[in-house]
Amino acid sequence: MQRLLIHGVNAFLLVVILIGIPAITSARFGSLQLSSAPKAHRLILWGLAVSAVGNVIVAAGLVKGRKERALGWRWALTFVALFAVEFFYFNGYFSFDWLKKSLLWVGNRV
């Protein structure tokens, strides 16, 4: 039952952080964007960081079972990895232009 709760809470957090925050912070009026992209990125980074810390706290002390602890650590590592990807993308260390070009190439072939 604890594993189901851990999966449910973390899945909800992922949806809120990766879908909800960008949807809420992207206010548009026609083709004019009224919201700021840095604010959305900051909220996403904070959400991922808080989720990772919460999972570390749960894995380190709140759950008793070995499987539940391992699950908590896996979720913590997932949030840390997503944090790193978002951080490096936002700061321009890497981009997804290769993915865009690949998808456009596939789209032209179909």
C-alpha positions in Angstrom: 0.0 0.0 0.0 2.9 2.4 0.7 4.4 1.7 -2.7 1.1 2.6 -4.4 1.0 5.8 -2.3 4.6 6.7 -3.2 3.9 6.1 -6.9 0.7 8.0 -6.8 2.1 11.1 -5.1 5.2 11.2 -7.3 3.2 10.8 -10.5 0.9 13.6 -9.4 3.9 15.8 -8.7 5.4 15.1 -12.1 2.1 16.0 -13.8 1.8 19.2 -11.8 5.4 20.2 -12.3 5.9 19.3 -16.0 2.4 20.1 -17.3 0.6 22.2 -14.8 3.2 24.9 -14.1 3.9 25.6 -17.8 0.2 25.7 -18.5 -0.5 28.1 -15.7 2.4 30.4 -16.4 1.9 30.7 -20.2 -0.5 33.5 -20.4 -1.1 34.7 -23.9 -3.2 37.3 -25.6 -3.3 36.4 -29.2 0.2 35.9 -30.4 1.6 38.1 -27.6 3.0 36.2 -24.6 2.3 38.0 -21.3 4.1 35.7 -18.9 7.8 35.4 -18.4 9.7 32.2 -19.3 12.3 32.6 -16.5 9.5 32.6 -13.9 8.1 29.3 -15.3 11.6 27.8 -15.3 12.2 28.9 -11.8 9.0 27.4 -10.6 9.8 24.1 -12.4 13.3 24.0 -10.9 11.9 24.7 -7.4 9.2 22.1 -7.8 11.7 19.4 -8.9 14.1 20.3 -6.1 11.4 20.2 -3.4 10.1 16.9 -4.8 13.6 15.4 -4.8 14.3 16.5 -1.2 10.9 15.2 -0.1 11.6 11.8 -1.6 15.0 11.7 0.1 13.3 12.5 3.5 10.8 9.7 2.9 13.4 7.2 1.7 15.8 8.1 4.6 13.5 7.8 7.5 9.7 7.7 7.1 9.3 4.3 5.4 10.4 1.1 7.0 10.4 -1.5 4.2 13.5 -2.1 2.0 11.4 -2.0 -1.2 9.7 1.3 -0.2 13.1 2.9 0.6 14.5 1.8 -2.8 11.4 3.2 -4.5 11.9 6.5 -2.7 15.5 6.7 -3.7 14.6 5.9 -7.3 12.0 8.7 -7.4 14.5 11.1 -5.8 17.1 10.3 -8.5 14.4 10.8 -11.1 13.6 14.2 -9.9 17.3 15.1 -9.6 17.9 13.9 -13.2 14.9 16.0 -14.4 16.3 19.0 -12.4 19.6 18.6 -14.1 18.1 18.4 -17.6 15.9 21.5 -16.9 18.8 23.4 -15.4 21.3 22.7 -18.2 18.6 23.4 -20.9 17.6 26.7 -19.3 21.2 27.8 -19.0 22.0 26.9 -22.6 24.5 24.1 -22.0 22.6 21.9 -24.4 19.5 22.1 -26.7 17.1 19.8 -28.4 17.7 21.2 -31.9 18.9 17.7 -32.9 15.5 16.3 -31.9 13.6 19.0 -33.8 15.7 18.4 -37.0 15.2 14.6 -36.7 11.4 15.0 -36.3 11.2 17.4 -39.2 13.3 15.0 -41.4 11.0 12.1 -40.5 7.9 14.3 -41.1 9.2 15.2 -44.6 9.8 11.5 -45.4 6.3 10.4 -44.5 
